[in-house]
Amino acid sequence: MSANKETKSNELPERDANFPVKKDGLDEWNDRLDENLETEKDSDPLADEKSKDFFEKNEKLK
């Protein structure tokens, strides 16, 4: 690979603007998670507690 086309391990190669990026299921899932994030000032402690209880209950079922 030539020196000008090499990328560092943490850098993504340039994307061709004329070539659309196709999202896969993981991209859609990450978008969904981003939409569901709440800011700290809008957080709901009761919802957090219910989520914790739900997770612990389902862990026991495994």
Secondary structure, DSSP 8 states (H G I E B T S, - for coil): --TTT---TT------TTS-----HHHHHHHHHHHH---GGG--HHHHHHHHHHHHHHHHT-
